[in-house]
Amino acid sequence: MANKCKVVVNCCGPYRLYGEIVVKSCIEAGTHHVDISGEAQFIEGMMVKYQDLAKEKHAYIISACGFDSIPGELGVAFAERNFPGTVNSIESYWENTVDLKDKNCKTLVHGGTWESVIHVLSHVDELIALRGQLTPKDLPRLEPELKVRSYPHRVPTLKSYFVPIHTGDRDLVVQTQNFLFENEKKRPIQYENYIGFKSLLYAVFVPWLISLVTLFAQYSWTRKVLMMFPKVFTLGILTEEGPTEDNMEGHSFEMVFKTTGWTKDQTLNEQPKQQLWTRLSGRNPFYAMTAVGLLASAKIILLEKDKLPGSGGVISPGYAFPKTSLIDELQKYKYGIKFEVLKLESIQ
């Protein structure tokens, strides 16, 4: 298969189990590869294991080209592109609106995603070694430091209570900044992402539930329990049956990005005096938008390979696509992503 095409579009997970053989075959054939993995160990493992060979074969291997992590990665790129100065930090705030048209089902995600999540959580220790190899040794200490707000909090103009969500989005944005520092000597942007809940009770309960699931994922017998009862441990959001078409259509999202940094007239030893607010929005993010993001990424590789960095490699979407027209491409489609600049303001 890899020998017969220019780009392989890989939709088959869990990628920890089935992904590496496809990546390896693509690299050996000099064929590009995109997928929708959000599995940190798989993504970063491929970067460590196949980076040099992918460059040698001039093959681009780009994971996380679906909802995880195109909005997060390109949201950061879009914010930086529109910021008139130097960016210090970006915080993203993800809100979901769910209109359950099918009242008999509140599922939003298929159980296969749950299996991938459990595999990621059960091998968290692997990430420490991988990130030790991927993080540049001379990465600078950044000031002022962006501090995580670990408690439920509100954000002006938004309706939810927000808590941190350290998903693949954040991991990849950080890795993108590592790539930019290592290869272009660019000052890294600090990044944190948050998810919003309309109910304060949910904003308190869900992080606790995630901690419990993470603990259960460390032991084989409790892992089996997690695998057997995804509906119970996700409050019905993930099930083996998956969502209905009507409920997929009733799901929309917004991500608001708060970008803080220095004006063009400032020096970096001063306090940042400028904030930019931008927004991404779309419908049916886990399915239709994911398909659009994946196929648009493959299309851009075919048509604009000269705008991708270097001549190949195992890289992140945020490092691969900012100089291409992918942001414009995604705005063409019904299930694409809308990018907006909201306001630029001074801060004291």
C-alpha angles and dihedrals in degrees: 000000000000090000092055102056144041098230129025114209105205117197099159118110165208078073091196087068103032108017109077097062090054093048092048092049092050093050093048089051094046089242124144120240135202128179143167098239119144092179107123096200092052095045096046092038090058090049092054097041104040108023097106095042092048090053091047091051093042091235122146113216110189122174131187097043095149131070084308100082119345096086093047096044098042091039088062092045092049092049093050091046090056098040111104098217140011119326120226101174145356128203121190126204117201120200127180129204114199122189104185100209089173101059092189092067132042096177116131102171135041119246092245088076088055090056090053091049092052091050090052094048094046093057101042090130090067091064093064092062093041094051091047087062096042100045113089111245093224096048105148127236105251124221135232089035118225107232122207115239099218096180127076109275141167129239123210114265093008123104104214141082106242131213130175118271112191098197133146089284093068093041092053096044088054091048090049089055089050090053092049092049094045098045104028102022089235120161107256120243116229112230139190129171130206135190123215132224124190089217123063088210091060091045088058098038102046097058088049090051091049090052090051092049090048090053092048091050091064095069127060098226095047089045088059089053090051091050092049097050111035091147092058097047095045097043090245096306092115123039137159090247093055127210126316120246090248093055093046087056090049094057119092132164143201129197117195117196122205108200119192126189151111129306119240089259096054131089119227094245089068126082112270111260103187139072129187123196118204133169139209121194140173148143135257091011101177096052121010096030090045090054091049092048093049097047094041089053091052091048092052091051089054097045104031106029089135089066094056117096119266120340100292142325145138100285143156126257091245091057095040106048116032094096092047129078094254093118090055091043093055091054093060097072136076090234097036128102129276115218119202138175108219107180146329117218141175120242131201 
